[in-house]
Amino acid sequence: MKVLIVEDEELAVKKLRKTLASVDPDAEVVGVADSIMATVKWINENPLPDLILMDIELSDGQSFEIFNRVAIKCPVIFTTSYDEYALKAFKVNSVDYLLKPIQKEDLEAALQKMHQLKDMYKKPDSKQDMNIESLVKELQEKLQLKDYRKRFLVRHAQKLVSVDTDEIAYFFSDGRLNFFKTHDNKKFVVDYTMDELEEMLDPQRYFRISRSFYISVSSVEQIHDYFGNRLLLHLRPAVDKESIVSREKVTDFKKWMGK
């Protein structure tokens, strides 16, 4: 099996080569491209491989642009750091995806799936390339970079002040009002519900640990096991109520903290 790797991080390429060799010793990496332009050039100058392992985020843009510049009529497996929930809807017959860091078992399962579908690509009347094109379009729309909230206008001492989101350690509710605390321990009332805040804040930087807490990565000072399979957090600056990760959010919280 001949494989083209599209990835702009040298270390990621090395790891992918190693993982691929351990899963399929007969797999041959016939090329590595680190950008949209390099990938288009490679495909134009070489026979199509049996499989392309393609990172979504490249140095010169999202790899979806490759599909607009050159016809790709072979299986593609996307590799990505995007949240799995954003991509579940796109795990279709023609294209698979792997989340970084890529695990051997996941790559093995994806390759098995590819081999099972191999005959589809050989049929003259196959519509698989159309499936890829429509999938790419949907992925582009779904993964469009969202313009998350950059600042909040709040009232303080009879005047209005603008606070950058970067300055906010966490948001919390006392049941009546919602507040946020800045990293320098200033407290402000915020005129949004926790559900509204969840739509405004970048999920890479902020995580809702419970109904009443929304925290930034940098606010977490200590993490402790807590009864009921929950976690107790010590935040900075200190907060005068327990900040507990609810049981149903523990797994996602650990993944978020480990990114």
C-alpha positions, 0 to 999 in steps of 0.5 A: 500500500502506497501512502502520501502523508500531508502534515506540516509538523516534522515530529508528527510525520515521524510518529505517523510513519512509525505508527503506520509501520507498526500497523502495516509493515507493507505500507510504503510512504511514497511522499510527504507534503507540508503545505497546500501548494506542496500537496497539489504539486506532488499529486500533479507530478505523481500517480495517486497513492492508495491512501492519503493521510491528511492533516486539516490544519497546514502552514498555509491554510486548511487542507480542504483547499487542496480539493479545490485545486486538484482531483483526489480519487483515492481514500483520504483519512483526515488527521486532526486536533479538532474536538471529536464531537465536531467531526462525528457527523462526518465519519462516512464511508469514503473518508475517516478521521483520526484525532491527534495524538494518533493511536495505533488501534485507531489507525489500524481500524481506519486502515481496515475500513479503507481496505473494506471499501477499496472495491468501491473506488475501483468501480467505473461508475463510483460516486465516491469522489463526489462524496469526498467533495461534498464532505469537504464542503461540509467540513469547511463550513463546520470547522470555520473558525468561529469569532469567539468573544474577545472582551466584555463590557461591565459596570464597575464603580459607577462606570463601564469598563471593557475587560479582555477575555484573556484577563478572565480566570473564570465565570461562576454563578451564585444562583441569582447573578453571574460573575467573572473574576480576573486573574488579578482577583477583580470581580464583576457582574456579567449580564449573560447566562451560563448557557449564553457564555458557553456559546461565546467562549473559545472551548480550547481555552474555557471549559464548563465544569458544572452548571455554575462554573466556567473556567480557563485553563490557566485558572486551575491550580490543583485537581483532586479526586472527590467523592461521587467520581467527581473532581475538586479544583483549587482555582486561582484566584481563590473562589469562596465556593467549591469548584467541582467538576460534575461526574458526567464532565470528568472524562471530557475535562481530563481530555481538555486539560491534557491538550 
